[in-house]
Amino acid sequence: MVEETESLLLSTVRDIDKQLTVFVAVPSTNITENNVSSAECFDIKSEMNEDSPFESEYSCVQSVNVPENNVSTMAGMEIKLEMNEDCPDQNEDSCEMNMANDLKSNLVDGELELLRRFPVGKVMLLPTRQTLRGHCPLFVKYLEKMKGKRITPTNITKLLHGKSRSRTRNGLNKNYVTEKLANTINACTLLENSNATIFKTKTRAGYPCFYCREIFGSMDDLRAHQPEHPKSGLFKLFSRYTADSLVVYADVTDLRCTICEQNVPNLNELKTHLRRAHAKNYYADFEDRIVPFKLKGGSDFECQDCGFNFETFGAIERHMNVHYRNRICEQCGAGFVTMHRLKIHNYTVHREGSFPCGICKKIYVSYYKYKIHFDVVHKLEKKNKCPKCPEKFIDYFTKQKHLVEKHGAAPIRYKCNVCDRSFTRRFSLTGHMRRRHLEQKEIKCAHCQYMCYTKWELKVHMTRHGAEKLFECGLCKKSYTRQKALKEHAKVHFNDRRYPCDVCGQSYTQNCALKEHLKTHHPDFDGTQ
């Protein structure tokens, strides 16, 4: 019987193309072949779950008439709407018609047919205008605010947050504040209520003013100049920057609150003070875009977060990435304040080289680095200008030596905290710490088990693994892998014997030859006689 009924149903569906076919879930009953033929019709009823939130809208669909004599009429079956208890006293036909019209007007095309395929209450009705307020009251609230308005991005901001700028800056709901607006408000709150001096990144000439870009040779001159610019224009000034490019350098030496003239030790204490003592609005969930410095003058640059001192501004500027790690490089773990700086780092550091030098065969990752190398090494251009005279120099260290000798500037010395030795360059101090105090050999050769302290030592070692000999002697045509080795070899041609033996007076062109001589002919000599 089941097989015959299924075959008849499928044949009926195929025959009827333009009529609506409705599938009804019929509960299993004990119906024999005899009593099916005698029954005129039977009702299939299903009631809504009491917990269903849509009972009031769907309760009118209660029964379905299925005629027995002709299964083909299933395609044209009608929904029988029973009287509901809440229906007013009126004609049954008119009540059924009104309820059917209300139901159809609230449902989208095809929704009722979809609901019939599943048990009642399992599939939720789509929200309507009448039920939307119960489901999304906040959404309806803001829809009513926008009713009759011409909707643009600017209008949405004004409708949600108010039209006055004071309300936008002080009474803004943090659920709708953008990253750019939050960073702008935070920066304005801190700078307008403090004596911090803001500037752009330091150049060779000095400190550029953040407002007018005028460059000052010292921070004291910039502090005296900056009161000329009213702080009321900070919001407009910061709004010109994108959310990813807004970074403000601020000198927080002798920092204090300008509202109550209370001194504060650092920028974090100022944030807490403004919020608790003066009820200032500050979005602590967003990243910090003000990078603080304590610039006391000279070559003393102190980090206001950890108190560590640096001899150059470039050194402390790179150090601040340790404290403001808003964006992290996935390849090396370096931190940066903004995504823009992280992109520059990835482009310059983690990009394979493709710009070879035609003279020394070195390969550089960018044309910018290649041009610097070519101009400085091969063209000998002098781009480091002395700030006190017209003289120019090839590199920064030569310029600094000139400032000390000619203009009486204080020499930059990098001091060791363990043995009080000092060095002219920071990488020399780093190598000293690793070699003498920490004994850390962190650099390993990729071809053997050799480990060393510095990259220069590894470079010298790599000559043993078949490095190309690019440095050729012009007299004897002998080639070397390093320029230093070629210079040592040239002493042979010029008879430059600068290493004499203190025992027998024999002199040598290289120190290694002298050491070999002492080991062979004077094994008892210890150098103290």
Rosetta blueprint (number, residue, H / E / L):
1 M L
2 V H
3 E H
4 E H
5 T H
6 E H
7 S H
8 L H
9 L H
10 L H
11 S H
12 T H
13 V H
14 R H
15 D H
16 I L
17 D L
18 K L
19 Q L
20 L L
21 T L
22 V L
23 F L
24 V L
25 A L
26 V L
27 P L
28 S L
29 T L
30 N L
31 I L
32 T L
33 E H
34 N H
35 N H
36 V H
37 S H
38 S H
39 A L
40 E L
41 C E
42 F E
43 D E
44 I E
45 K E
46 S L
47 E L
48 M L
49 N L
50 E L
51 D L
52 S L
53 P L
54 F L
55 E H
56 S H
57 E H
58 Y H
59 S L
60 C L
61 V E
62 Q E
63 S E
64 V E
65 N E
66 V E
67 P E
68 E L
69 N L
70 N L
71 V H
72 S H
73 T H
74 M H
75 A H
76 G H
77 M L
78 E L
79 I E
80 K E
81 L E
82 E L
83 M L
84 N L
85 E L
86 D L
87 C L
88 P L
89 D L
90 Q L
91 N L
92 E H
93 D H
94 S H
95 C H
96 E H
97 M H
98 N H
99 M H
100 A H
101 N H
102 D H
103 L H
104 K H
105 S H
106 N H
107 L L
108 V L
109 D L
110 G L
111 E H
112 L H
113 E H
114 L H
115 L H
116 R H
117 R L
118 F L
119 P L
120 V L
121 G L
122 K L
123 V L
124 M L
125 L L
126 L L
127 P L
128 T L
129 R L
130 Q L
131 T L
132 L H
133 R H
134 G H
135 H H
136 C L
137 P H
138 L H
139 F H
140 V H
141 K H
142 Y H
143 L H
144 E H
145 K H
146 M L
147 K L
148 G L
149 K L
150 R L
151 I L
152 T L
153 P H
154 T H
155 N H
156 I H
157 T H
158 K H
159 L H
160 L H
161 H H
162 G L
163 K L
164 S L
165 R H
166 S H
167 R H
168 T H
169 R H
170 N H
171 G L
172 L L
173 N L
174 K L
175 N L
176 Y L
177 V L
178 T L
179 E H
180 K H
181 L H
182 A H
183 N H
184 T H
185 I H
186 N H
187 A H
188 C H
189 T H
190 L H
191 L H
192 E H
193 N L
194 S E
195 N L
196 A L
197 T E
198 I E
199 F E
200 K L
201 T L
202 K L
203 T L
204 R L
205 A L
206 G L
207 Y E
208 P E
209 C E
210 F L
211 Y L
212 C L
213 R L
214 E L
215 I E
216 F E
217 G L
218 S L
219 M H
220 D H
221 D H
222 L H
223 R H
224 A H
225 H H
226 Q H
227 P H
228 E H
229 H L
230 P L
231 K H
232 S H
233 G H
234 L H
235 F H
236 K H
237 L H
238 F H
239 S H
240 R L
241 Y L
242 T L
243 A L
244 D L
245 S L
246 L L
247 V L
248 V E
249 Y E
250 A E
251 D E
252 V L
253 T L
254 D L
255 L L
256 R E
257 C E
258 T L
259 I L
260 C L
261 E L
262 Q L
263 N E
264 V L
265 P L
266 N L
267 L H
268 N H
269 E H
270 L H
271 K H
272 T H
273 H H
274 L H
275 R H
276 R H
277 A H
278 H L
279 A L
280 K L
281 N L
282 Y L
283 Y L
284 A L
285 D L
286 F L
287 E L
288 D L
289 R L
290 I E
291 V E
292 P E
293 F E
294 K E
295 L E
296 K L
297 G L
298 G L
299 S L
300 D L
301 F E
302 E E
303 C L
304 Q L
305 D L
306 C L
307 G L
308 F L
309 N E
310 F E
311 E L
312 T L
313 F H
314 G H
315 A H
316 I H
317 E H
318 R H
319 H H
320 M H
321 N H
322 V H
323 H L
324 Y L
325 R L
326 N L
327 R E
328 I E
329 C L
330 E L
331 Q L
332 C L
333 G L
334 A L
335 G E
336 F E
337 V L
338 T L
339 M H
340 H H
341 R H
342 L H
343 K H
344 I H
345 H H
346 N H
347 Y H
348 T H
349 V H
350 H L
351 R L
352 E L
353 G L
354 S L
355 F E
356 P E
357 C L
358 G L
359 I L
360 C L
361 K L
362 K L
363 I E
364 Y E
365 V L
366 S L
367 Y H
368 Y H
369 K H
370 Y H
371 K H
372 I H
373 H H
374 F H
375 D H
376 V H
377 V H
378 H H
379 K L
380 L L
381 E L
382 K L
383 K L
384 N E
385 K E
386 C L
387 P L
388 K L
389 C L
390 P L
391 E L
392 K E
393 F E
394 I L
395 D L
396 Y H
397 F H
398 T H
399 K H
400 Q H
401 K H
402 H H
403 L H
404 V H
405 E H
406 K H
407 H H
408 G L
409 A L
410 A L
411 P L
412 I L
413 R L
414 Y E
415 K E
416 C L
417 N L
418 V L
419 C L
420 D L
421 R L
422 S E
423 F E
424 T L
425 R L
426 R H
427 F H
428 S H
429 L H
430 T H
431 G H
432 H H
433 M H
434 R H
435 R H
436 R H
437 H H
438 L H
439 E L
440 Q L
441 K L
442 E L
443 I E
444 K E
445 C L
446 A L
447 H L
448 C L
449 Q L
450 Y L
451 M E
452 C E
453 Y L
454 T L
455 K H
456 W H
457 E H
458 L H
459 K H
460 V H
461 H H
462 M H
463 T H
464 R H
465 H H
466 G L
467 A L
468 E L
469 K L
470 L L
471 F E
472 E E
473 C L
474 G L
475 L L
476 C L
477 K L
478 K L
479 S E
480 Y E
481 T L
482 R L
483 Q H
484 K H
485 A H
486 L H
487 K H
488 E H
489 H H
490 A H
491 K H
492 V H
493 H H
494 F L
495 N L
496 D L
497 R L
498 R L
499 Y E
500 P E
501 C L
502 D L
503 V L
504 C L
505 G L
506 Q L
507 S E
508 Y E
509 T L
510 Q L
511 N H
512 C H
513 A H
514 L H
515 K H
516 E H
517 H H
518 L H
519 K H
520 T H
521 H H
522 H L
523 P L
524 D L
525 F L
526 D L
527 G L
528 T L
529 Q L
